Amino acid sequence: MRETLINIKTVQLDFASKKEDVIELVTEGLFYEEGDFSILSYDESEISGMKGTKTTLTIKEGFVSMKKNGSNTSLMEFEKGKRYKSSYKTPYGDMSMEILTKDVSITKEINPFNIEINIEYEIIVKGFLEGKNKMHIMVS
């Protein structure tokens, strides 16, 4: 297990309002390998609006799973061309969520240790949001 620095930038386009939001987060986390998977975990902060939530990414060639546990709970799975349905649980109630992944790219260098993840996906959170997201994650 290794401590690491994680930089996450998400660009979200809301289809209804045509408004684009950019959220950037730099945080410390833990990285380790488990079989064919790379595991990355970090604690969310007030900036992300999810303080009290732990996020764990499970990374494998062409696939990323993002699980949140705590004050907010969700499971988002990203695999190019695949559609995943799950629920998003918040202190204000539960919402159904659907994700269609347009692209996933993972670049991994062990020496020096770096991972770069790019994910493009469409998301529908029933009754709340329908949009397109781009997520860029740098681990160093």
GUVOPA-646977 format. One record per residue: y, x, z of N, C-alpha, C in turn; residue in three letters. Coordinates in steps of 0.2 Angstrom, whole numbers, plus 5000, padded with zeros to 4 digits. Example, Ala and Ser with C-alpha at 12.3 -4.5 7.8 and 13.67 -1.06 7.14 Angstrom:
2
497250665039497850625039498450665039ALA 498950645035499550685036500050645039SER 
//
This chain:
140
499450045000500050005000500650045000MET 501150034996501750074995502350024996ARG 502850054999503550014999503850034992GLU 504249984990504549984983505149944983THR 505549964978506249924977506149884971LEU 506349814972506249764967506849734965ILE 506949734958507549704955507349644951ASN 507649584952507449524949508049494946ILE 508049484939508649444936508349384933LYS 508549324934508349264931508949234927THR 508849214921509349184917509049114916VAL 509449064918509148994917509648954913GLN 509448924908509848874904509548804905LEU 510048764908509848694909509948654903ASP 509448624900509448584894510048534894PHE 510048494899510448434900511248454900ALA 511448504904512148524905512348584900SER 511848614897511948674893512248734897LYS 512248724904512448774908511948834909LYS 512248894909511748944910511948984917GLU 511448994921511549024928511149084928ASP 511449134931511149204931511049214939VAL 510449234941510349254948510049324948ILE 510349364952510049434953509949444960GLU 509349484961509149494968508849564968LEU 509049604973508749674974508549674981VAL 507849694982507549684988507049734989THR 506849754995506249794996505649754997GLU 505049784995504449744995503849794996GLY 503249764995502649804995502249804989LEU 501949854987501549854981500849884982PHE 500349854980499649884980499249864975TYR 498649894973498149884968497549844972GLU 497349794968496649764971496249744965GLU 495749794963495349784957495749784951GLY 495749744947496149744940496849714941ASP 497049694947497649664948498149714952PHE 498849704950499349744954499649684958SER 499749694965500049644969500749674972ILE 501249624971501849644973502149584978LEU 502349604984502649554989503249564992SER 503649514993504349524996504549464999TYR 505049475004505349415008505949395004ASP 505949325003506649295000507149305005GLU 507749295002508349305007508849245006SER 509349245010509849185009510149185002GLU 510249244999510449244992510049194987ILE 509449204988508949164983508949094986SER 509149074992509149004994508448994997GLY 508049044998507449025001507249075007MET 507749085011507549125017506949095021LYS 506549135023505949115027505349105022GLY 505449125016504849115011504649185009THR 504049195008503749265006503449244999LYS 503649294994503449284987502949344986THR 502349324982501849364980501749364973THR 501749414969501649414962500949454961LEU 500549424957499849454956499949464948THR 499849524946500049544939499349574936ILE 499249554930498649584926498849574919LYS 498549614915498749624908498849544905GLU 499449534903499649464900499649404904GLY 499649424911499649364916500049384922PHE 500449334924500849344931500749284935VAL 500549284941500549224945501149244951SER 501549194952502049194957501949144962MET 501749164968501649114974502149124979LYS 502449064981502949064987502649024992LYS 502649054998502449025005502949025010ASN 503148975013503648975019504048905018GLY 504648915019505148855019505048825012SER 504948865007504848835000504148854998ASN 503748814995503048834993502948814986THR 502648854982502548844975502048894972SER 501748874966501348924963501548914955LEU 501748974953501948974946501549024942MET 501149004937500749054933501049054926GLU 501049114924501349134917500849174913PHE 500649144907500249164902500449144895GLU 500549184891500849164884500449104881LYS 500849054879500548994876500248944880GLY 500248964887499848914891500348874895LYS 500148814897500548764901500148754908ARG 500548764913500348754920500748704923TYR 500348664927500648614931500548624939LYS 501048614943500948624950501448584954SER 501548594960502048554964502448614967SER 503048594968503548634972503748594978TYR 503648624984503748594990504348624994LYS 504848584995505448614999505548575005THR 505948595009506148555016506348485014PRO 506648475008506948405006506448365002TYR 505748385001505248344998504948384993GLY 504348354990503948384985504148364978ASP 504148404973504248384966503748414962MET 503548384956503048404952503348454947SER 503048504945503348554941502848574935MET 503148584929502748604923503048664920GLU 502648714918502848774915502548794909ILE 502848804903502548824897502848894896LEU 502348944896502549014895502649034887THR 503249054886503349074879503149144878LYS 503249194883503049264882503049294889ASP 502549344889502449384895502349454893VAL 502749504895502649574893502649614900SER 502149654901502149704907502049774904ILE 502549814907502449884905502349924912THR 501849964912501649994919501650064918LYS 501950104922501850174922501750194929GLU 501150224930500950244937501250314939ILE 501450354935501750424937502350434932ASN 502950434934503150404941503050324941PRO 502950294947502750224948503350184945PHE 503250144940503650094938503350034935ASN 503549974936503349914932503949874930ILE 503849854924504349814921504049744918GLU 504249694920503949624918504549584915ILE 504349554909504849504906504449444905ASN 504749394907504449324906504949274903ILE 504749244898505149184895504749124896GLU 505049074899504649004899505148944900TYR 504848894898505148824899504948794905GLU 505348764909505148734915505448664916ILE 505048614918505248554920505048534927ILE 505548524931505448504938505648434938VAL 505148384939505248314938505848284942LYS 506248254938506848224942507448274944GLY 507348334942507848384944508048424939PHE 507648454935507848504930507348514924LEU 507648524918507248544912507648594909GLU 507348654908507648714905507248764903GLY 507548824901507248884898507448934903LYS 507048974905507149034909506949104906ASN 507249154908507049224906507049254913LYS 506549294915506449324921506349404919MET 506749444922506649514921506549544928HIS 505949584929505749614936505649684935ILE 506049724938505949794938505749824945MET 505149864945504849884951504949964951VAL 505249994956505250064956505150094963SER 
//
